[in-house]
Amino acid sequence: MPLSYEEIISHESQGNPAEGLRRLVLRGSVAATARPGQFLHVRVSDRLEPLLRRPLSIASIDRTRGEVTLLYRVRGRGTETLARKRSGERLDVLGPLGNGFSIPEKGELWLVAGGIGIFPLYALARAGLAAGLKVHLFWGGESRNFLQSAGLAEWQDLGIPLHLSTMDGSLGDKGTVMLPLGKAEDPRSAANRLSGQPLPALSVAVCGPRGMMQAVAELGSARGWRVEVSLEERMACGVGACLGCSVTVRDERGRLTNRKVCQDGPVFPGKEVVWNGAR
């Protein structure tokens, strides 16, 4: 079991405090093996209450400095307790845990995020760019203020195409992320096929609300995309023992079976997830 005590290098509010977003930077052994899409199971209190650890996705990995960055939103007793941790303290974590995103060998990588589903995709974007991929981001949020608070400037600094939407129309398309995604030109479209050039592979990584991920997976199935989704479920142990985070998937033979998000996921092929099945 990968248990470690990571030093808190910084822990602060990010963006507008009203959004409740926090940036937590840890230094220790985790960075050496962490991969995009994995998570840490964090012990938030030294007391019995809150008892359960909290799963937090890894947003950024700096192997040179031995640091990982976790971004999260304060929205319950556990994260409220965690938010009181200060620089210099050590945090009891299990991880890195789970199976992360695949890094394609070539082609284009489209990242699709809804709200704070953006957090685990930043590390993937950097890994994709390092591998020479053409990376696009499709991101939908509540408002311009939310997108800016959740790290829009850092994404702009990557220099990749950004396709944005907000529910109030204050930035990008008005509505969900499905609007800019639906308008995007597939690099393997008919027009591109007629160019006579080799068709680039297209991989899509998705994180956000369950309904949005289902919609992207279904769109990808219709268009022949390779889609991976990062599922979020309540979990207790984080290591596959309690079965509390089970989801229903369809295996390669078409049979329904249960998988554990903490151990088999959190990243799954979108075509395998039974979206309306028992969870």
Contacts in CASP RR format, 6 or more apart in sequence:
PFRMAT RR
TARGET T0000
AUTHOR 0000-0000-0000
METHOD contacts of the structure
MODEL  1
MPLSYEEIISHESQGNPAEGLRRLVLRGSVAATARPGQFLHVRVSDRLEP
LLRRPLSIASIDRTRGEVTLLYRVRGRGTETLARKRSGERLDVLGPLGNG
FSIPEKGELWLVAGGIGIFPLYALARAGLAAGLKVHLFWGGESRNFLQSA
GLAEWQDLGIPLHLSTMDGSLGDKGTVMLPLGKAEDPRSAANRLSGQPLP
ALSVAVCGPRGMMQAVAELGSARGWRVEVSLEERMACGVGACLGCSVTVR
DERGRLTNRKVCQDGPVFPGKEVVWNGAR
1 94 0 8 1.000
1 239 0 8 1.000
2 94 0 8 1.000
2 95 0 8 1.000
2 96 0 8 1.000
2 97 0 8 1.000
3 92 0 8 1.000
3 93 0 8 1.000
3 94 0 8 1.000
3 95 0 8 1.000
4 28 0 8 1.000
4 29 0 8 1.000
4 30 0 8 1.000
4 93 0 8 1.000
4 95 0 8 1.000
5 90 0 8 1.000
5 91 0 8 1.000
5 92 0 8 1.000
5 93 0 8 1.000
6 26 0 8 1.000
6 27 0 8 1.000
6 28 0 8 1.000
6 29 0 8 1.000
6 30 0 8 1.000
6 68 0 8 1.000
6 90 0 8 1.000
6 91 0 8 1.000
6 93 0 8 1.000
7 26 0 8 1.000
7 27 0 8 1.000
7 28 0 8 1.000
7 88 0 8 1.000
7 89 0 8 1.000
7 90 0 8 1.000
7 91 0 8 1.000
8 24 0 8 1.000
8 25 0 8 1.000
8 26 0 8 1.000
8 85 0 8 1.000
8 86 0 8 1.000
8 87 0 8 1.000
8 88 0 8 1.000
8 89 0 8 1.000
8 90 0 8 1.000
8 91 0 8 1.000
9 25 0 8 1.000
9 26 0 8 1.000
9 27 0 8 1.000
9 67 0 8 1.000
9 87 0 8 1.000
9 88 0 8 1.000
10 23 0 8 1.000
10 24 0 8 1.000
10 25 0 8 1.000
10 87 0 8 1.000
11 22 0 8 1.000
11 23 0 8 1.000
11 24 0 8 1.000
11 25 0 8 1.000
11 83 0 8 1.000
11 85 0 8 1.000
11 86 0 8 1.000
11 87 0 8 1.000
12 22 0 8 1.000
12 23 0 8 1.000
13 20 0 8 1.000
13 21 0 8 1.000
13 22 0 8 1.000
13 23 0 8 1.000
14 21 0 8 1.000
14 22 0 8 1.000
14 23 0 8 1.000
14 71 0 8 1.000
14 149 0 8 1.000
14 150 0 8 1.000
14 151 0 8 1.000
15 21 0 8 1.000
15 148 0 8 1.000
15 149 0 8 1.000
15 151 0 8 1.000
16 145 0 8 1.000
16 148 0 8 1.000
16 149 0 8 1.000
19 73 0 8 1.000
19 145 0 8 1.000
19 146 0 8 1.000
19 149 0 8 1.000
19 150 0 8 1.000
20 73 0 8 1.000
20 74 0 8 1.000
20 75 0 8 1.000
21 71 0 8 1.000
21 72 0 8 1.000
21 73 0 8 1.000
21 74 0 8 1.000
21 116 0 8 1.000
21 149 0 8 1.000
21 150 0 8 1.000
22 71 0 8 1.000
22 72 0 8 1.000
22 73 0 8 1.000
22 74 0 8 1.000
22 79 0 8 1.000
22 82 0 8 1.000
22 83 0 8 1.000
23 69 0 8 1.000
23 70 0 8 1.000
23 71 0 8 1.000
24 56 0 8 1.000
24 69 0 8 1.000
24 70 0 8 1.000
24 71 0 8 1.000
24 72 0 8 1.000
24 82 0 8 1.000
24 85 0 8 1.000
25 67 0 8 1.000
25 68 0 8 1.000
25 69 0 8 1.000
25 70 0 8 1.000
26 40 0 8 1.000
26 67 0 8 1.000
26 68 0 8 1.000
26 69 0 8 1.000
26 70 0 8 1.000
26 91 0 8 1.000
26 93 0 8 1.000
27 65 0 8 1.000
27 66 0 8 1.000
27 67 0 8 1.000
28 66 0 8 1.000
28 67 0 8 1.000
30 40 0 8 1.000
30 58 0 8 1.000
30 68 0 8 1.000
30 93 0 8 1.000
30 95 0 8 1.000
30 96 0 8 1.000
31 61 0 8 1.000
31 62 0 8 1.000
31 63 0 8 1.000
31 65 0 8 1.000
31 66 0 8 1.000
31 67 0 8 1.000
31 68 0 8 1.000
32 63 0 8 1.000
32 66 0 8 1.000
33 96 0 8 1.000
34 58 0 8 1.000
34 61 0 8 1.000
34 68 0 8 1.000
34 96 0 8 1.000
34 123 0 8 1.000
35 61 0 8 1.000
35 96 0 8 1.000
35 100 0 8 1.000
35 101 0 8 1.000
36 58 0 8 1.000
36 61 0 8 1.000
36 100 0 8 1.000
36 101 0 8 1.000
36 103 0 8 1.000
36 120 0 8 1.000
36 121 0 8 1.000
36 123 0 8 1.000
36 124 0 8 1.000
36 127 0 8 1.000
37 57 0 8 1.000
37 58 0 8 1.000
37 100 0 8 1.000
37 101 0 8 1.000
37 120 0 8 1.000
37 123 0 8 1.000
37 124 0 8 1.000
37 230 0 8 1.000
37 266 0 8 1.000
37 267 0 8 1.000
38 57 0 8 1.000
38 58 0 8 1.000
38 95 0 8 1.000
38 96 0 8 1.000
38 97 0 8 1.000
38 98 0 8 1.000
38 99 0 8 1.000
38 100 0 8 1.000
39 55 0 8 1.000
39 56 0 8 1.000
39 57 0 8 1.000
39 58 0 8 1.000
39 95 0 8 1.000
39 96 0 8 1.000
39 97 0 8 1.000
39 98 0 8 1.000
39 120 0 8 1.000
39 266 0 8 1.000
40 55 0 8 1.000
40 56 0 8 1.000
40 58 0 8 1.000
40 68 0 8 1.000
40 70 0 8 1.000
40 93 0 8 1.000
40 94 0 8 1.000
40 95 0 8 1.000
40 96 0 8 1.000
40 97 0 8 1.000
41 53 0 8 1.000
41 54 0 8 1.000
41 55 0 8 1.000
41 93 0 8 1.000
41 94 0 8 1.000
41 95 0 8 1.000
41 97 0 8 1.000
41 235 0 8 1.000
41 238 0 8 1.000
41 239 0 8 1.000
41 262 0 8 1.000
42 53 0 8 1.000
42 54 0 8 1.000
42 55 0 8 1.000
42 56 0 8 1.000
42 70 0 8 1.000
42 82 0 8 1.000
42 91 0 8 1.000
42 92 0 8 1.000
42 93 0 8 1.000
43 53 0 8 1.000
43 91 0 8 1.000
43 92 0 8 1.000
43 93 0 8 1.000
44 50 0 8 1.000
44 53 0 8 1.000
44 54 0 8 1.000
44 78 0 8 1.000
44 79 0 8 1.000
44 81 0 8 1.000
44 82 0 8 1.000
44 85 0 8 1.000
45 78 0 8 1.000
45 81 0 8 1.000
50 77 0 8 1.000
50 78 0 8 1.000
50 81 0 8 1.000
52 236 0 8 1.000
53 94 0 8 1.000
53 238 0 8 1.000
54 78 0 8 1.000
54 79 0 8 1.000
54 82 0 8 1.000
55 97 0 8 1.000
55 232 0 8 1.000
55 235 0 8 1.000
55 238 0 8 1.000
55 262 0 8 1.000
56 70 0 8 1.000
56 72 0 8 1.000
57 70 0 8 1.000
57 71 0 8 1.000
57 119 0 8 1.000
57 120 0 8 1.000
57 207 0 8 1.000
57 230 0 8 1.000
57 266 0 8 1.000
58 68 0 8 1.000
58 69 0 8 1.000
58 70 0 8 1.000
58 96 0 8 1.000
58 120 0 8 1.000
58 123 0 8 1.000
59 68 0 8 1.000
59 69 0 8 1.000
59 70 0 8 1.000
59 71 0 8 1.000
59 119 0 8 1.000
59 120 0 8 1.000
59 122 0 8 1.000
59 123 0 8 1.000
60 68 0 8 1.000
60 69 0 8 1.000
60 122 0 8 1.000
60 123 0 8 1.000
60 126 0 8 1.000
61 67 0 8 1.000
61 68 0 8 1.000
61 69 0 8 1.000
61 123 0 8 1.000
61 126 0 8 1.000
62 68 0 8 1.000
62 69 0 8 1.000
71 116 0 8 1.000
71 119 0 8 1.000
71 150 0 8 1.000
72 79 0 8 1.000
72 82 0 8 1.000
72 116 0 8 1.000
72 119 0 8 1.000
73 79 0 8 1.000
73 116 0 8 1.000
74 80 0 8 1.000
74 83 0 8 1.000
85 91 0 8 1.000
94 238 0 8 1.000
94 239 0 8 1.000
97 238 0 8 1.000
97 239 0 8 1.000
97 262 0 8 1.000
97 263 0 8 1.000
98 262 0 8 1.000
98 263 0 8 1.000
98 264 0 8 1.000
98 265 0 8 1.000
98 266 0 8 1.000
99 263 0 8 1.000
99 264 0 8 1.000
99 265 0 8 1.000
99 266 0 8 1.000
99 267 0 8 1.000
100 230 0 8 1.000
100 265 0 8 1.000
100 266 0 8 1.000
100 267 0 8 1.000
101 124 0 8 1.000
101 205 0 8 1.000
101 228 0 8 1.000
101 230 0 8 1.000
101 267 0 8 1.000
102 203 0 8 1.000
102 228 0 8 1.000
102 267 0 8 1.000
103 124 0 8 1.000
103 127 0 8 1.000
103 128 0 8 1.000
103 131 0 8 1.000
103 133 0 8 1.000
104 128 0 8 1.000
104 131 0 8 1.000
104 133 0 8 1.000
104 201 0 8 1.000
104 203 0 8 1.000
104 226 0 8 1.000
105 131 0 8 1.000
106 133 0 8 1.000
106 200 0 8 1.000
106 201 0 8 1.000
107 133 0 8 1.000
107 134 0 8 1.000
107 187 0 8 1.000
107 200 0 8 1.000
107 201 0 8 1.000
107 202 0 8 1.000
107 203 0 8 1.000
108 133 0 8 1.000
108 134 0 8 1.000
108 135 0 8 1.000
108 136 0 8 1.000
108 187 0 8 1.000
108 200 0 8 1.000
108 201 0 8 1.000
108 202 0 8 1.000
108 203 0 8 1.000
109 124 0 8 1.000
109 125 0 8 1.000
109 128 0 8 1.000
109 133 0 8 1.000
109 134 0 8 1.000
109 135 0 8 1.000
109 136 0 8 1.000
109 203 0 8 1.000
109 204 0 8 1.000
109 205 0 8 1.000
110 135 0 8 1.000
110 136 0 8 1.000
110 137 0 8 1.000
110 138 0 8 1.000
110 181 0 8 1.000
110 184 0 8 1.000
110 202 0 8 1.000
110 203 0 8 1.000
110 204 0 8 1.000
110 205 0 8 1.000
110 225 0 8 1.000
111 121 0 8 1.000
111 124 0 8 1.000
111 125 0 8 1.000
111 135 0 8 1.000
111 136 0 8 1.000
111 137 0 8 1.000
111 138 0 8 1.000
111 139 0 8 1.000
111 204 0 8 1.000
111 205 0 8 1.000
111 206 0 8 1.000
112 138 0 8 1.000
112 139 0 8 1.000
112 177 0 8 1.000
112 181 0 8 1.000
112 204 0 8 1.000
112 205 0 8 1.000
112 206 0 8 1.000
112 207 0 8 1.000
112 212 0 8 1.000
112 216 0 8 1.000
113 121 0 8 1.000
113 137 0 8 1.000
113 138 0 8 1.000
113 139 0 8 1.000
113 140 0 8 1.000
113 177 0 8 1.000
113 206 0 8 1.000
113 207 0 8 1.000
113 208 0 8 1.000
114 139 0 8 1.000
114 140 0 8 1.000
114 141 0 8 1.000
114 176 0 8 1.000
114 177 0 8 1.000
114 207 0 8 1.000
114 208 0 8 1.000
114 209 0 8 1.000
114 212 0 8 1.000
115 139 0 8 1.000
115 140 0 8 1.000
115 141 0 8 1.000
115 142 0 8 1.000
115 146 0 8 1.000
115 150 0 8 1.000
115 208 0 8 1.000
115 209 0 8 1.000
116 150 0 8 1.000
116 208 0 8 1.000
117 207 0 8 1.000
117 208 0 8 1.000
117 230 0 8 1.000
118 139 0 8 1.000
118 150 0 8 1.000
118 151 0 8 1.000
118 155 0 8 1.000
118 207 0 8 1.000
119 150 0 8 1.000
119 207 0 8 1.000
120 207 0 8 1.000
120 230 0 8 1.000
121 137 0 8 1.000
121 205 0 8 1.000
121 207 0 8 1.000
122 154 0 8 1.000
122 155 0 8 1.000
124 205 0 8 1.000
125 135 0 8 1.000
125 137 0 8 1.000
125 155 0 8 1.000
125 158 0 8 1.000
125 160 0 8 1.000
126 158 0 8 1.000
128 135 0 8 1.000
129 135 0 8 1.000
129 158 0 8 1.000
129 160 0 8 1.000
134 200 0 8 1.000
135 158 0 8 1.000
135 160 0 8 1.000
136 160 0 8 1.000
136 161 0 8 1.000
136 162 0 8 1.000
136 163 0 8 1.000
136 184 0 8 1.000
137 155 0 8 1.000
137 160 0 8 1.000
137 161 0 8 1.000
137 162 0 8 1.000
137 163 0 8 1.000
138 163 0 8 1.000
138 177 0 8 1.000
138 180 0 8 1.000
138 181 0 8 1.000
138 184 0 8 1.000
139 147 0 8 1.000
139 155 0 8 1.000
139 162 0 8 1.000
139 163 0 8 1.000
139 164 0 8 1.000
139 165 0 8 1.000
139 177 0 8 1.000
140 147 0 8 1.000
140 164 0 8 1.000
140 165 0 8 1.000
140 166 0 8 1.000
140 175 0 8 1.000
140 176 0 8 1.000
140 177 0 8 1.000
141 147 0 8 1.000
141 165 0 8 1.000
141 166 0 8 1.000
141 167 0 8 1.000
141 177 0 8 1.000
142 166 0 8 1.000
142 167 0 8 1.000
142 168 0 8 1.000
143 166 0 8 1.000
143 167 0 8 1.000
143 168 0 8 1.000
143 169 0 8 1.000
143 170 0 8 1.000
143 171 0 8 1.000
144 166 0 8 1.000
144 170 0 8 1.000
144 171 0 8 1.000
145 170 0 8 1.000
146 166 0 8 1.000
147 164 0 8 1.000
147 166 0 8 1.000
147 171 0 8 1.000
155 162 0 8 1.000
156 162 0 8 1.000
163 180 0 8 1.000
163 181 0 8 1.000
163 184 0 8 1.000
164 171 0 8 1.000
164 172 0 8 1.000
164 173 0 8 1.000
164 180 0 8 1.000
165 171 0 8 1.000
165 172 0 8 1.000
165 173 0 8 1.000
165 174 0 8 1.000
165 175 0 8 1.000
165 176 0 8 1.000
165 177 0 8 1.000
165 179 0 8 1.000
165 180 0 8 1.000
166 172 0 8 1.000
166 173 0 8 1.000
166 174 0 8 1.000
166 175 0 8 1.000
167 174 0 8 1.000
167 175 0 8 1.000
167 176 0 8 1.000
168 174 0 8 1.000
169 175 0 8 1.000
172 180 0 8 1.000
173 179 0 8 1.000
173 180 0 8 1.000
176 212 0 8 1.000
177 212 0 8 1.000
178 212 0 8 1.000
178 215 0 8 1.000
178 216 0 8 1.000
178 219 0 8 1.000
181 216 0 8 1.000
181 219 0 8 1.000
182 219 0 8 1.000
185 191 0 8 1.000
185 192 0 8 1.000
186 192 0 8 1.000
186 202 0 8 1.000
186 223 0 8 1.000
186 225 0 8 1.000
187 199 0 8 1.000
187 200 0 8 1.000
187 202 0 8 1.000
188 199 0 8 1.000
188 200 0 8 1.000
188 202 0 8 1.000
192 199 0 8 1.000
193 199 0 8 1.000
201 226 0 8 1.000
202 225 0 8 1.000
202 226 0 8 1.000
203 225 0 8 1.000
203 226 0 8 1.000
203 227 0 8 1.000
203 228 0 8 1.000
204 216 0 8 1.000
204 220 0 8 1.000
204 225 0 8 1.000
204 226 0 8 1.000
204 227 0 8 1.000
204 228 0 8 1.000
205 227 0 8 1.000
205 228 0 8 1.000
205 229 0 8 1.000
205 230 0 8 1.000
205 267 0 8 1.000
206 212 0 8 1.000
206 213 0 8 1.000
206 216 0 8 1.000
206 217 0 8 1.000
206 227 0 8 1.000
206 228 0 8 1.000
206 229 0 8 1.000
206 230 0 8 1.000
206 270 0 8 1.000
207 213 0 8 1.000
207 229 0 8 1.000
207 230 0 8 1.000
208 230 0 8 1.000
208 232 0 8 1.000
210 231 0 8 1.000
210 275 0 8 1.000
211 275 0 8 1.000
213 229 0 8 1.000
213 231 0 8 1.000
213 270 0 8 1.000
213 273 0 8 1.000
214 273 0 8 1.000
214 275 0 8 1.000
216 227 0 8 1.000
216 229 0 8 1.000
217 227 0 8 1.000
217 229 0 8 1.000
217 270 0 8 1.000
217 271 0 8 1.000
217 273 0 8 1.000
217 275 0 8 1.000
219 225 0 8 1.000
220 227 0 8 1.000
221 227 0 8 1.000
221 271 0 8 1.000
226 269 0 8 1.000
227 269 0 8 1.000
227 270 0 8 1.000
227 271 0 8 1.000
228 267 0 8 1.000
228 268 0 8 1.000
228 269 0 8 1.000
228 270 0 8 1.000
229 267 0 8 1.000
229 268 0 8 1.000
229 269 0 8 1.000
229 270 0 8 1.000
229 273 0 8 1.000
230 266 0 8 1.000
230 267 0 8 1.000
231 247 0 8 1.000
231 261 0 8 1.000
231 265 0 8 1.000
231 266 0 8 1.000
231 267 0 8 1.000
231 268 0 8 1.000
231 273 0 8 1.000
232 261 0 8 1.000
232 266 0 8 1.000
233 244 0 8 1.000
233 245 0 8 1.000
233 246 0 8 1.000
233 247 0 8 1.000
233 261 0 8 1.000
233 279 0 8 1.000
234 244 0 8 1.000
234 245 0 8 1.000
235 242 0 8 1.000
235 244 0 8 1.000
235 245 0 8 1.000
235 261 0 8 1.000
235 262 0 8 1.000
236 242 0 8 1.000
236 244 0 8 1.000
237 262 0 8 1.000
238 245 0 8 1.000
238 262 0 8 1.000
238 263 0 8 1.000
239 262 0 8 1.000
239 263 0 8 1.000
240 260 0 8 1.000
240 262 0 8 1.000
240 263 0 8 1.000
243 258 0 8 1.000
243 260 0 8 1.000
244 260 0 8 1.000
245 260 0 8 1.000
245 261 0 8 1.000
245 262 0 8 1.000
246 258 0 8 1.000
246 259 0 8 1.000
246 260 0 8 1.000
246 261 0 8 1.000
246 279 0 8 1.000
247 258 0 8 1.000
247 259 0 8 1.000
247 260 0 8 1.000
247 261 0 8 1.000
247 268 0 8 1.000
247 273 0 8 1.000
247 274 0 8 1.000
247 279 0 8 1.000
248 256 0 8 1.000
248 257 0 8 1.000
248 258 0 8 1.000
248 259 0 8 1.000
248 273 0 8 1.000
248 274 0 8 1.000
248 277 0 8 1.000
248 278 0 8 1.000
248 279 0 8 1.000
249 256 0 8 1.000
249 257 0 8 1.000
249 258 0 8 1.000
249 259 0 8 1.000
249 268 0 8 1.000
249 272 0 8 1.000
249 273 0 8 1.000
249 274 0 8 1.000
250 256 0 8 1.000
250 257 0 8 1.000
250 271 0 8 1.000
250 272 0 8 1.000
250 273 0 8 1.000
250 274 0 8 1.000
251 257 0 8 1.000
251 272 0 8 1.000
256 274 0 8 1.000
259 265 0 8 1.000
259 268 0 8 1.000
END
